Amino acid sequence: MKYRTIRLFFAAAAALAVSAAGCSNSSNDPNTGAGQYAAGSDGGQDGQQQQAQVPCSQAQLAGILVALNESRVSVTETASTLSKEERVRAFARQIVTSQLEATRRAQSVFSSAKIVPGESDISQQIRSSTMNEVAALMTKSTADFDRAFLAFEIIAHAQILGLLDNVLLVGAQDNNFKNELTQVRSTLSADLQNALNLQLQLTGACGSQGGAQGDAGCVTEAGAGDAGAADTGAADTGAQDAGYADGGP
């Protein structure tokens, strides 16, 4: 069941990233590399042309990775402080440690490639969503905090994986940058599995006693499907601000 759930997350995240991927204010930047993602207009209608998302420059791709790293540290530092469950705190501390190391590696890669990270709609959306999620987590009761945090982590990890696969890895041109993104992806995939396992330990099967779905409930297969809806960006699990890729034009 959990492996089927992971596949649903990946499919939902990929659809979300492809449908919304794009960076504004980069049309004059010759150093672009994310490719152009069609907005899906019907080419069969007279005089109608497909609208293309603005591709991300290398600087903007780097800025997205920086924002993702900062986001994961911010949310998990909050959990490591506020959670009363040692397994959740250990999970959060592990992510903080790995993300700080990833940040150091990324800085070295950008320095070597002479890439200065820049902002985009996507990186700005990541930061905005992170602020909202941290604020929301800080309002949770002790009883609800861990499940709300894990629900957010599961959906966010799936969406970030989609963003990596469909925007960052597609667009990165420097080999060392690509290698770093591949390493980040591997870490995220393992963290997603750990979050799912931890959620199962804490809540049991979704819908069973202690695992009822709700604002702080566990993420079900239906919830994973909701995470891929382009108009919502997340399941109704208290993680509605996890729609990182919604910031495209």
C-alpha positions as a Markdown table, in Angstrom:
| # | Residue | x | y | z |
|---|---|---|---|---|
| 1 | Met | 0.0 | 0.0 | 0.0 |
| 2 | Lys | 2.7 | 2.5 | 0.9 |
| 3 | Tyr | 4.6 | 1.9 | -2.3 |
| 4 | Arg | 1.5 | 2.5 | -4.3 |
| 5 | Thr | 1.0 | 5.7 | -2.4 |
| 6 | Ile | 4.5 | 6.8 | -3.3 |
| 7 | Arg | 3.8 | 6.2 | -7.0 |
| 8 | Leu | 0.7 | 8.3 | -6.7 |
| 9 | Phe | 2.7 | 11.1 | -5.1 |
| 10 | Phe | 5.3 | 11.1 | -7.8 |
| 11 | Ala | 2.6 | 11.1 | -10.5 |
| 12 | Ala | 0.7 | 14.0 | -8.8 |
| 13 | Ala | 3.9 | 16.0 | -8.2 |
| 14 | Ala | 5.1 | 15.5 | -11.8 |
| 15 | Ala | 1.8 | 16.7 | -13.2 |
| 16 | Leu | 1.8 | 19.7 | -10.9 |
| 17 | Ala | 5.4 | 20.7 | -11.8 |
| 18 | Val | 5.0 | 20.3 | -15.5 |
| 19 | Ser | 1.7 | 22.3 | -15.6 |
| 20 | Ala | 3.0 | 25.2 | -13.6 |
| 21 | Ala | 6.8 | 25.2 | -14.2 |
| 22 | Gly | 8.1 | 28.5 | -15.4 |
| 23 | Cys | 10.1 | 31.6 | -14.3 |
| 24 | Ser | 9.0 | 35.2 | -14.9 |
| 25 | Asn | 11.3 | 38.0 | -15.9 |
| 26 | Ser | 13.8 | 35.8 | -17.7 |
| 27 | Ser | 12.8 | 36.2 | -21.3 |
| 28 | Asn | 15.8 | 38.5 | -21.9 |
| 29 | Asp | 18.2 | 36.1 | -20.2 |
| 30 | Pro | 20.2 | 34.2 | -22.8 |
| 31 | Asn | 21.3 | 31.6 | -20.2 |
| 32 | Thr | 18.1 | 29.7 | -20.0 |
| 33 | Gly | 17.7 | 26.0 | -19.6 |
| 34 | Ala | 14.4 | 24.8 | -18.2 |
| 35 | Gly | 12.7 | 24.3 | -21.5 |
| 36 | Gln | 9.3 | 25.8 | -22.4 |
| 37 | Tyr | 6.2 | 24.1 | -20.9 |
| 38 | Ala | 3.1 | 24.6 | -23.0 |
| 39 | Ala | 0.0 | 26.0 | -21.2 |
| 40 | Gly | -2.2 | 23.6 | -23.0 |
| 41 | Ser | -4.2 | 25.8 | -25.4 |
| 42 | Asp | -6.0 | 24.1 | -28.3 |
| 43 | Gly | -3.9 | 24.5 | -31.4 |
| 44 | Gly | -6.9 | 23.5 | -33.5 |
| 45 | Gln | -8.8 | 26.8 | -32.9 |
| 46 | Asp | -8.3 | 29.5 | -35.5 |
| 47 | Gly | -5.6 | 32.0 | -34.8 |
| 48 | Gln | -4.8 | 30.4 | -31.4 |
| 49 | Gln | -1.2 | 29.7 | -30.4 |
| 50 | Gln | 0.0 | 27.7 | -27.5 |
| 51 | Gln | 1.2 | 29.9 | -24.6 |
| 52 | Ala | 4.6 | 28.8 | -23.3 |
| 53 | Gln | 5.8 | 29.3 | -19.8 |
| 54 | Val | 8.9 | 31.5 | -19.5 |
| 55 | Pro | 12.0 | 29.2 | -19.1 |
| 56 | Cys | 14.2 | 29.5 | -16.0 |
| 57 | Ser | 17.7 | 30.8 | -16.3 |
| 58 | Gln | 20.6 | 29.0 | -14.6 |
| 59 | Ala | 20.6 | 31.7 | -11.9 |
| 60 | Gln | 16.9 | 31.1 | -11.3 |
| 61 | Leu | 17.3 | 27.4 | -11.1 |
| 62 | Ala | 20.0 | 27.9 | -8.5 |
| 63 | Gly | 17.7 | 30.2 | -6.6 |
| 64 | Ile | 15.0 | 27.6 | -6.6 |
| 65 | Leu | 17.4 | 25.0 | -5.1 |
| 66 | Val | 18.5 | 27.6 | -2.5 |
| 67 | Ala | 14.9 | 28.3 | -1.5 |
| 68 | Leu | 14.1 | 24.6 | -1.3 |
| 69 | Asn | 17.1 | 24.0 | 1.0 |
| 70 | Glu | 16.2 | 26.9 | 3.2 |
| 71 | Ser | 12.5 | 25.8 | 3.3 |
| 72 | Arg | 13.3 | 22.3 | 4.5 |
| 73 | Val | 15.6 | 23.6 | 7.2 |
| 74 | Ser | 13.0 | 26.1 | 8.4 |
| 75 | Val | 10.1 | 23.6 | 8.7 |
| 76 | Thr | 12.1 | 20.8 | 10.2 |
| 77 | Glu | 13.9 | 23.1 | 12.7 |
| 78 | Thr | 10.4 | 24.1 | 13.9 |
| 79 | Ala | 9.4 | 20.4 | 14.3 |
| 80 | Ser | 12.6 | 19.5 | 16.1 |
| 81 | Thr | 11.8 | 22.2 | 18.6 |
| 82 | Leu | 8.0 | 21.8 | 19.0 |
| 83 | Ser | 7.4 | 18.1 | 18.7 |
| 84 | Lys | 7.1 | 16.1 | 21.9 |
| 85 | Glu | 7.7 | 12.8 | 20.0 |
| 86 | Glu | 11.3 | 11.7 | 20.0 |
| 87 | Arg | 11.0 | 9.8 | 16.7 |
| 88 | Val | 9.7 | 13.0 | 15.0 |
| 89 | Arg | 12.4 | 15.1 | 16.5 |
| 90 | Ala | 15.1 | 12.7 | 15.4 |
| 91 | Phe | 13.6 | 12.7 | 11.8 |
| 92 | Ala | 13.5 | 16.5 | 11.8 |
| 93 | Arg | 17.1 | 16.8 | 13.1 |
| 94 | Gln | 18.4 | 14.4 | 10.5 |
| 95 | Ile | 16.8 | 16.5 | 7.7 |
| 96 | Val | 18.3 | 19.7 | 9.2 |
| 97 | Thr | 21.7 | 18.1 | 9.2 |
| 98 | Ser | 21.5 | 16.8 | 5.6 |
| 99 | Gln | 20.1 | 20.1 | 4.3 |
| 100 | Leu | 22.8 | 22.2 | 5.9 |
| 101 | Glu | 25.3 | 19.9 | 4.2 |
| 102 | Ala | 23.4 | 20.2 | 0.9 |
| 103 | Thr | 23.5 | 24.0 | 1.2 |
| 104 | Arg | 27.3 | 24.0 | 1.7 |
| 105 | Arg | 27.7 | 21.7 | -1.4 |
| 106 | Ala | 25.4 | 23.9 | -3.5 |
| 107 | Gln | 27.3 | 27.0 | -2.6 |
| 108 | Ser | 30.5 | 25.3 | -3.7 |
| 109 | Val | 28.9 | 24.2 | -7.0 |
| 110 | Phe | 27.6 | 27.7 | -7.7 |
| 111 | Ser | 30.9 | 29.3 | -6.9 |
| 112 | Ser | 32.8 | 27.0 | -9.3 |
| 113 | Ala | 30.2 | 27.4 | -12.1 |
| 114 | Lys | 30.0 | 31.2 | -11.5 |
| 115 | Ile | 26.3 | 31.0 | -11.0 |
| 116 | Val | 24.7 | 33.7 | -8.8 |
| 117 | Pro | 21.3 | 32.4 | -7.5 |
| 118 | Gly | 18.4 | 34.6 | -8.6 |
| 119 | Glu | 14.8 | 34.9 | -7.7 |
| 120 | Ser | 11.8 | 33.7 | -9.7 |
| 121 | Asp | 8.1 | 33.2 | -9.1 |
| 122 | Ile | 8.8 | 29.6 | -8.0 |
| 123 | Ser | 11.4 | 30.5 | -5.4 |
| 124 | Gln | 9.2 | 33.3 | -4.1 |
| 125 | Gln | 6.3 | 30.9 | -3.8 |
| 126 | Ile | 8.5 | 28.4 | -1.9 |
| 127 | Arg | 9.5 | 31.0 | 0.6 |
| 128 | Ser | 5.9 | 32.3 | 1.0 |
| 129 | Ser | 4.5 | 28.7 | 1.4 |
| 130 | Thr | 7.2 | 27.9 | 4.0 |
| 131 | Met | 6.4 | 31.0 | 6.1 |
| 132 | Asn | 2.7 | 30.0 | 6.0 |
| 133 | Glu | 3.4 | 26.4 | 7.0 |
| 134 | Val | 5.7 | 27.3 | 9.9 |
| 135 | Ala | 3.0 | 29.7 | 11.2 |
| 136 | Ala | 0.4 | 27.0 | 10.8 |
| 137 | Leu | 2.4 | 24.4 | 12.6 |
| 138 | Met | 3.0 | 26.8 | 15.5 |
| 139 | Thr | -0.7 | 26.9 | 16.1 |
| 140 | Lys | -1.1 | 23.1 | 16.3 |
| 141 | Ser | -1.9 | 21.5 | 19.6 |
| 142 | Thr | 0.6 | 18.9 | 20.9 |
| 143 | Ala | -1.8 | 16.1 | 19.9 |
| 144 | Asp | -2.1 | 17.4 | 16.4 |
| 145 | Phe | 1.4 | 18.7 | 15.7 |
| 146 | Asp | 3.2 | 15.5 | 14.6 |
| 147 | Arg | 0.6 | 14.3 | 12.2 |
| 148 | Ala | 0.2 | 17.8 | 10.7 |
| 149 | Phe | 4.0 | 18.1 | 10.3 |
| 150 | Leu | 4.3 | 14.7 | 8.7 |
| 151 | Ala | 1.4 | 15.3 | 6.3 |
| 152 | Phe | 3.1 | 18.5 | 5.1 |
| 153 | Glu | 6.5 | 16.8 | 4.8 |
| 154 | Ile | 5.0 | 13.9 | 2.7 |
| 155 | Ile | 3.2 | 16.2 | 0.3 |
| 156 | Ala | 6.0 | 18.7 | 0.1 |
| 157 | His | 8.6 | 16.0 | -0.6 |
| 158 | Ala | 6.5 | 14.6 | -3.4 |
| 159 | Gln | 6.0 | 18.0 | -5.0 |
| 160 | Ile | 9.7 | 18.9 | -4.7 |
| 161 | Leu | 10.7 | 15.6 | -6.4 |
| 162 | Gly | 8.4 | 16.6 | -9.2 |
| 163 | Leu | 10.0 | 20.0 | -9.4 |
| 164 | Leu | 13.4 | 18.4 | -9.5 |
| 165 | Asp | 12.5 | 16.0 | -12.2 |
| 166 | Asn | 10.6 | 18.4 | -14.5 |
| 167 | Val | 12.3 | 21.7 | -13.9 |
| 168 | Leu | 15.7 | 21.6 | -12.2 |
| 169 | Leu | 17.2 | 18.4 | -13.6 |
| 170 | Val | 15.8 | 19.2 | -17.1 |
| 171 | Gly | 17.2 | 22.8 | -17.1 |
| 172 | Ala | 20.6 | 22.6 | -15.3 |
| 173 | Gln | 23.5 | 22.8 | -17.7 |
| 174 | Asp | 26.5 | 22.6 | -15.5 |
| 175 | Asn | 27.5 | 18.9 | -14.8 |
| 176 | Asn | 28.4 | 19.6 | -11.2 |
| 177 | Phe | 25.0 | 21.3 | -10.8 |
| 178 | Lys | 23.2 | 18.3 | -12.3 |
| 179 | Asn | 25.2 | 15.9 | -10.0 |
| 180 | Glu | 24.2 | 18.0 | -6.9 |
| 181 | Leu | 20.5 | 17.9 | -8.0 |
| 182 | Thr | 20.7 | 14.1 | -8.4 |
| 183 | Gln | 22.2 | 13.7 | -4.9 |
| 184 | Val | 19.5 | 16.0 | -3.5 |
| 185 | Arg | 16.8 | 13.9 | -5.3 |
| 186 | Ser | 18.2 | 10.7 | -3.8 |
| 187 | Thr | 18.1 | 12.2 | -0.3 |
| 188 | Leu | 14.6 | 13.5 | -0.8 |
| 189 | Ser | 13.3 | 10.1 | -2.0 |
| 190 | Ala | 14.7 | 8.4 | 1.1 |
| 191 | Asp | 13.3 | 11.1 | 3.4 |
| 192 | Leu | 9.9 | 10.7 | 1.8 |
| 193 | Gln | 9.9 | 7.0 | 2.5 |
| 194 | Asn | 11.1 | 7.7 | 6.1 |
| 195 | Ala | 8.2 | 10.2 | 6.5 |
| 196 | Leu | 5.7 | 7.7 | 5.3 |
| 197 | Asn | 7.0 | 5.0 | 7.6 |
| 198 | Leu | 7.0 | 7.3 | 10.5 |
| 199 | Gln | 3.5 | 8.4 | 9.8 |
| 200 | Leu | 2.4 | 4.8 | 9.7 |
| 201 | Gln | 4.1 | 4.2 | 13.1 |
| 202 | Leu | 2.4 | 7.1 | 14.7 |
| 203 | Thr | -1.1 | 6.9 | 13.2 |
| 204 | Gly | -1.6 | 3.3 | 12.0 |
| 205 | Ala | -3.6 | 2.7 | 8.8 |
| 206 | Cys | -5.5 | 5.7 | 7.6 |
| 207 | Gly | -9.1 | 5.6 | 8.8 |
| 208 | Ser | -8.3 | 3.3 | 11.8 |
| 209 | Gln | -8.4 | 4.4 | 15.4 |
| 210 | Gly | -5.7 | 7.0 | 15.8 |
| 211 | Gly | -5.3 | 7.5 | 12.1 |
| 212 | Ala | -8.6 | 9.2 | 11.1 |
| 213 | Gln | -8.3 | 11.6 | 8.3 |
| 214 | Gly | -8.7 | 15.2 | 9.1 |
| 215 | Asp | -6.8 | 18.5 | 9.4 |
| 216 | Ala | -4.0 | 16.7 | 11.3 |
| 217 | Gly | -4.8 | 13.2 | 9.8 |
| 218 | Cys | -2.6 | 11.0 | 7.7 |
| 219 | Val | -2.3 | 11.3 | 3.9 |
| 220 | Thr | -4.4 | 8.7 | 2.1 |
| 221 | Glu | -4.3 | 7.7 | -1.5 |
| 222 | Ala | -7.1 | 10.1 | -2.2 |
| 223 | Gly | -5.2 | 12.8 | -0.5 |
| 224 | Ala | -2.2 | 12.1 | -2.7 |
| 225 | Gly | -4.4 | 12.5 | -5.7 |
| 226 | Asp | -5.6 | 15.8 | -4.4 |
| 227 | Ala | -2.0 | 16.9 | -4.2 |
| 228 | Gly | -1.7 | 16.8 | -7.9 |
| 229 | Ala | -4.6 | 19.0 | -8.6 |
| 230 | Ala | -3.3 | 22.2 | -10.3 |
| 231 | Asp | -6.0 | 24.4 | -8.8 |
| 232 | Thr | -5.4 | 23.3 | -5.2 |
| 233 | Gly | -1.8 | 22.2 | -5.0 |
| 234 | Ala | -2.2 | 20.0 | -1.9 |
| 235 | Ala | -4.4 | 17.6 | 0.0 |
| 236 | Asp | -6.8 | 18.8 | 2.7 |
| 237 | Thr | -4.5 | 17.8 | 5.4 |
| 238 | Gly | -3.4 | 21.1 | 6.8 |
| 239 | Ala | -0.7 | 21.2 | 4.2 |
| 240 | Gln | -2.5 | 23.4 | 1.7 |
| 241 | Asp | 0.4 | 25.7 | 1.5 |
| 242 | Ala | 2.7 | 23.1 | 0.1 |
| 243 | Gly | 2.1 | 23.9 | -3.5 |
| 244 | Tyr | 5.6 | 25.0 | -4.4 |
| 245 | Ala | 5.2 | 24.8 | -8.1 |
| 246 | Asp | 2.0 | 27.0 | -8.1 |
| 247 | Gly | 4.1 | 30.2 | -8.4 |
| 248 | Gly | 4.6 | 29.9 | -12.2 |
| 249 | Pro | 3.0 | 32.5 | -14.4 |
